[in-house]
Amino acid sequence: METTLYGKIANQIIGQIRAGIFKPGEKLPSVRSLSRKRSVSISTILTAYGILEDQGLVEVRPKSGYYVRRVPVHEHRPPAISQRTSVPRKVATPQRVMEVMRDSSSPQFISFAAALPGTDFPVIHQLKRIFARVIRSAPFLGIGYDSPKGSEPLRRQVARRALDAGILCSPEEIITTAGCQSAIGLCLRALTSAGDIIAVETPCYYGLLQQIEAYGLKAIEIPSDAERGMSIDALRLAFEQWPIKVVLSIPSYSNPLGALMPSQHKQQLVSLIEQYDVPMIEDDIYGELGYQDRRPPAVKSFDRHGRVLLCSSTSKTLEPQLGVGWVIPGRYQEQIEYQKFINSVSISRLPQLAVAEMLDHGGYDRHLRLARESYRQRRDRLIDLVGQYFPGETRISRPQGGFVAWIQLPRGASALQLYLDAREEGILISPGELFSANSGKYQSSIRLTYSDAWTASRIEAVKTLGELVARQL
Ligand SMILES: Cc1ncc(COP(=O)(O)O)c(C=O)c1O
């Protein structure tokens, strides 16, 4: 039993933190006020707070005071992902993907499933105003098809913003598409034939796996780290063993891990694809949603020979309803333009012009600043809530951008059972099996989207999820 005065005070505060009287992120009483209240010396309180700090329960913020650390119950540990690479095989995505997607569009659920941007930003009103203006002033009806490359004002804006990712290209080198998924589809169709092997990170956004499946391709799943993304060493080994036709990856704030591939790895990735003379499709849809000041360089920024095809869209930064995306296809320009033409001839001009206007002087940067800061805070809150309500062995990724996190449940818990139980309670999550090329993997992991504001009902839903997991153990 603790006999020193500072030890007793430290234990009392620990009890209060565990009981939730002081919440994660909350400021503890100042040293001076606590010393007055307890009638003890300032150095006794400082020693007590020092014990809490040593135990990782509180942190000092200079000139501000002592705060309860964000994950006080169990230290934050990223999910562990098996580092074994499997052999290439046909992809069989679970039927459940479509079930989850169907449910996600129903307002009857509290959804953490679909990766949609937050709905509480003023940008939606700005977009409405821009649409109204463009309808009045720009020619779009009665002008026939848009050009096969897409609307020039949009391509000009995309080229301008690509500079931030370290990519120097002209509007002529960009092709607009009906979203990022569509851009990736065009690339896969242009670059592969049925039976080809695609190297893809694992776990991976199911939309990419579904495309690989639909085109009759084989996937070799390259292990990913929750912080640094696709393993370059594992990719190198895969190249040595298999005739890989294309590499497909989400290097900046991947879905579902939220991992950011370090710039050095991006550079090594380019060296590898050059060595093996293989194209790479870079899904950069979350690239502008980082929480740091500077946007990370794209893999394409290291590409001197045009082998990287960068695909993106405004579905995550602005709004999926816009249906506006693009590809910067490097040396594969003609093939992609041809694929776009045979698939859709062209895409609608109106949303392209509206997005161009938004990027040009519609307050896009202001919106991004707000969205990125909000997502960072919402991520912290999710980590707090999972720390508070999920069983102690739970692990969660700590994305540096985007708005999806990967959670590894304690040993013995089934993600599928949690999905089914949660659905009964009106809560939607994405079970881990959706993110693998075959459903045997990630049976105790889930993905949660944290883009929406933390309302009381969403907080309660996380609590319910934690209770449902605990019930399984
Ligand atoms: C990594 C990734 N790529 C592509 C898409 C689809 O993008 P779009 O809506 O622009 O087709 C998504 C949507 O969730 C995604 O997460």
The ligand as an ORCA input file, in Angstrom:
! r2SCAN-3c Opt
* xyz 0 1
  C      -8.874      4.326    -51.977
  C     -10.102      4.630    -52.765
  N     -10.028      4.701    -54.108
  C     -11.116      4.966    -54.853
  C     -12.356      5.168    -54.289
  C     -13.533      5.469    -55.168
  O     -13.432      6.790    -55.600
  P     -14.535      7.515    -56.517
  O     -15.751      7.708    -55.683
  O     -13.904      8.800    -56.909
  O     -14.761      6.634    -57.679
  C     -12.488      5.098    -52.902
  C     -13.794      5.254    -52.243
  O     -14.012      4.831    -51.129
  C     -11.326      4.843    -52.118
  O     -11.382      4.782    -50.783
*
